[in-house]
Amino acid sequence: MTIRILAAGDHFVLNRLLIEAVRAQVPDPAKVEFAELTLPWPVQPFGPVGEVEEASGSEEELISALAGAQICVTQLAGLTEKVLAESPELRLFGVSRGGPVNANLTAATEHRVAVTFAPGRNAVATAEHAMALILAAVRRIPGTHAELVGGVWRGDLYQYDQVGPELENAEVGVVGYGAIGARVGRMLAGFGARVLVYDPYLDGTPAGVERVELDELMRRSSVVSLHARVTEETKGMINRARIESMPAGSVLVNCARGALLDYDAVCDALDSGHLFGAGFDVFDTEPIPAGSRLPRTPNVVLTPHLAGASKQTAAKAARIVAADVGRFLRGEPLAHCANPEALRAP
């Protein structure tokens, strides 16, 4: 029997990466045939598709491409109730992202379609980007570069009150100590910093760090880097009071999710000089709306949600999701299944 697999890639996780990774995992490549669909992200922003968030393309084009397919590997195709109802042969939907937010898991389970995902795919890239934002903000690199290119030599920034902190011997805080936060913590420790960690889900205390409550971390840290997931408990947890409790002249970085942070409070703290600098890759509204305060705020470094963007991330994402395709075809347990109940006998 031939297995039909749809590779629904985009302009980051390419179809060729998905197909090459799956071919390396399937028990008998001769019994597998591929169909391809190229989604428009990131040339076109993702958004809602049907009832799911953060998806790309349309339900109609995905339904057409899935004709006869038992397996789909993708990054951003939207698995909706309509797609599931129109794709009766589909049994496995592999999402090459850290979480399957583009899949209706309840509907997938009802249709007995297993949904897998790719945790940790962008951990290295995001951790490196967070460190880049920390260093760029602490050393004023983007602003002084732009001024120098424009013919302005800012030697006045050598004044004592204008310089930022060193990382060596500084207390620095990491909020969320999973795959990304732990890497950032190790990088900061490599600079000689003393690392404070807040993560209520962490088992034990990793070597070389100090576990503290969030309020204590904010009060003590001259640099704070956010790496927590967004839940009902974490939305807005870095609020005005906690930002105001940070030491004068400190730096705040967010490469996690915009919903964690009160950006107006950050702008106020930067405008007043209470915060020395900040670096953000994620925002409460994306793209940043016209008229936002952030681009006009002093010593803030902004990047357009690019922290996870590396060639290695794309290749790793394809390999992780392809490995579960191989397990599925061999009848083995899936490593990263978001709805394992879909695989149980009725």
N, C-alpha and C positions, 0 to 999 in steps of 0.2 A: 504494500500500500504506500502510495506517495503522500508525504506530508507537505501541505502548502503553508508557507510562512510569509506573512506580509511584513516587510521592513518599511515602517513609516517614519523615516528619519527626517531631518531638517538640515539647516545650513551650519549646525554645530555638531550634533551627533549624526554623522553622515550615514546614508544607507550602506555605503561600502564598508564602513566600520562595523555596523550591525551584522551585515551578511558575512564578512570575514570571521567575526567572532563566533557567530552561530555555526558556521561550517566547521570550525575547529572543535566544536562541542558535540555535534550530533553523532550518534552511533554509526550511521550509514549515510554519508553525504549524497550518495546516488539516489536515495529515496526521498530526498528533500528538494522541493522547488520553491523559488522565491518570486513574490510579486513586490513591487516597489511603489511607494507613494512619498513624494517629497513635500513636507509641510513648509510654510513660508517663514517660520520663526528662525532667526531674530530679525530678518528683513522687515517683517510685520510683527508688531508686539503680540504676545499672547493675551488671552482674555477669556471670558466665559464662553463655553460652547455647550448648548443645552443647559443641563443643571449642574455641570462641573465647572470648576474654576481653573484658571491658568492653563488653558489648552490652546491648540493651534489648528487651523484648518476648519472644515465643516463636517457635520454629521453625514451629509449626503456623499461627499467624496470618500470618506472613510468606509461607509457602507459599501460603496461600489468597489473599492479596492480590496475589501475583505471577502469578496465573493469566493466561496470555496475554501477559505483559509481556516485552519485549526489553531494557528498561533499568530500573534502579532507582537512584534518588538518595536518599540517607539520611545520617544522622549515626551512628546507633547500631544499626541492624538487624544481626542476626548472620548472616553468610553462612557457613553450615556445609555439610558434606558432604551432610547430609540435605536442606537447602534446595536445594542445587544439583541433587541427583538428582531432586527433585520439580519443578524449574523448567526444563524442557528448552529453552524459548525464550529464556531469559535470556542476553544477550551482553555487557552492560556493567553494572557495579556501582560507582556513584560514592559514595565516602565523604567527607563534608564535614568531615573531621578532619585534623589534622596528619599522621596516619599511619593506615593501614587495619588497626588492631589487632582490629577486629571482623570480619575476613574471613579465612577459611582460604585462603591464597594458593595452597598446593599443590593443594588440591581445585579451586579456581577455575581454575587453569591446566589441570588435567586435563579440566575440563568446557568449556574454551575460553571462559571468561568473563573479560574484562579488568576489573581493579579499579583505580580511580583514587582519588586523595585530594587534600587541600587544604592543602599546606604553607604556612606563614606566615599562616594565617587569623587567628590570635589574637596575632600578634607585638606589635602596638601595645598592645593591652589588657594583655597580660601584663607588658610592660616598664613601663607606667605603674603597674601594681599593685605590681611590685617596688620601684619608687621610693617608692610610698606606704608600703610596709612599712619601708623603710630610714628614711624621715623619721619615721614613727610611733615606731619603736624608739629612734632617736637622741634624739628630743625627748620621749619618754615620754608620748605623746599619749593612747593609750587608757586607761592606768592612772590618769593624773591627771584625765582627764575623768570616769571612773567615781567617783573619790574626791570630786571637786568636786560632782557631782550628788548624792552621798551626804552632802554637808554638811561634807566635810573639805578644808581649805585647806592644801596641801602646800608652804608656803613654805620648809620645811626642805630641799627638793630643790634649792634654789639654792646649797647648800654645794658647795665645789669638788670634793669627792670623790664627789658625787652627780650631777654633770652629765656629759653625753656629748660626743662629738667633733663639731666642725664638718666639713662636707664640703670646703669650700674649702681648698686646699693639702694635703689629706689624700691618702695613698696608699690607693686602693681597688681591690679585686680582682674581676674578672668571670671566672667559670669557665664556659667555653663561650661562643664568640663567633659564634653563628649569627644568625638573624634577630632573636631576642629579645635575646640578650646584647649584640649590637652596638648596639641601641637604648638599652639600659641604660647602656652605656659612653658613648654620646654625651650622654645626660642627665646622667650624673655629671660628665662633662667640662664641661658647661654650668654646673655648680655650682662649677667651678674646681678639681675634684679631679684628681689624677694617676692615670690609669687603668692598672692592670696586668692583663694578659690571659693566661689559660692555655687553650689549645685546640690539641691536637696535630693536628687535622684542618684547621687554618686555613692557607690559602696566603698566604705573605707576612705582613707586619706592617702593619696598617691605620695610617693617619696619626693621630698624636696619642695613641697608646697604646704601652706597653712590653710586649713578650712575654717571659714568664718561665716557669720550671717551676712546677708546682703547689706544691711545698714552699716555694719562695721566695715565691710569692704569698701563701701563708697566713702566713708569718713577717712579712711587711712590711705587710699590709693592715689598716687600722683598720675597714674595712667590706668584707665579702665577699658577693657575690651569685651564686647558683648557677643556671646555665642550660644544663647539660650534659644530653645524652641518657643513658638508662640502658642500659648494655651490661654484658657480663661483666667488662669492665675497669673500669667506673666504679661498679659497685655498691659501696656502703660506702666510697668513696674519701675522703670527708670523715670520717675516723675520729678516735678519741680523741686520738691523738698529734698529728694535724694541728690539731685544735681547741685543744689545749693549747699548740701552738706560736704561735698567734695573739697579737698584742700584747695586753697587759692593757687592759681597757676597750673592746674592739672589739665589732663587731656582725656577726651572721651572718644571711643571708636566703636562703630557698629557695622559689622559685616554679617549680621544674623537676619533680623527682620525689622522693618520700620515700626511695626506695631508695638515693639518693646519700649519705645522711647518717646518722650514729649519733646518734639523738635522746637516748638516755640520757647520752651524753657531753656533749651540749649542755646538758641540764638540770643536770648536775654543774657545768659551767663557769659557768652562770648563778647557781646556788645559792652557789657559792664566791665570786662576784664577779669571776672572771677575765674572763668576757664581760660587757659592759655590757648588751647587749640582743640580741634575735633576733626575726625575723619569718618566719612560715611559712604558706604556702598549701597545702602538700602534706605528706603524712605517710606513715610506713611502713605504717600500717594506716588505712584510711578506711572509714567515719567513725572518728574518734578513739574508742578503746574507753573504757568507763567505768573509772575508776581510773587513767587516764593521768596521768603526772607533769606533762605540759605545761601544762594549765590552772592548776596550782598553783605554777608556776615564776615567779619574779619577772621583770618587764620582758620578757615574751615576748608578741608580737602574733600572734594566730591568726585565719586566715580559712579557710572550708570549701571549698577548691579552687575559688575563684571568680576567679582571676586573669584568665582568658580571657573572662570574662562581660561582654560589651558588645553593644549592638545592632549595632554595626558589625561585630563578629566574626561574628555570625549571618548578616548580609547578605553579608559577604565570603566566608564559607564556601560559601554557596549559589552565588554568582557563579563561584567557582573551579571547583566541581564541574560547574556547568552549562556552563562553557566547554569542558570536555572532552566533554560530551555533544554539543555542537555540532560539535566536531572529529570525533567518531566518526561522526555522521550525514553529514558532508561527505566522509568518507573520508580525513581528514587525520591525521597522527601525533598521538597523545595527549601532552599536556604533562606529566602527572603520573601515569603508569601504573606500578603497583607490580609487575606481572607481564607485561611486554611480550611474552614468549614465547607468551602465550595468543592473541595476534593473528596469529602466524605460521601460514602454511599448513601443514597436517599433512604 
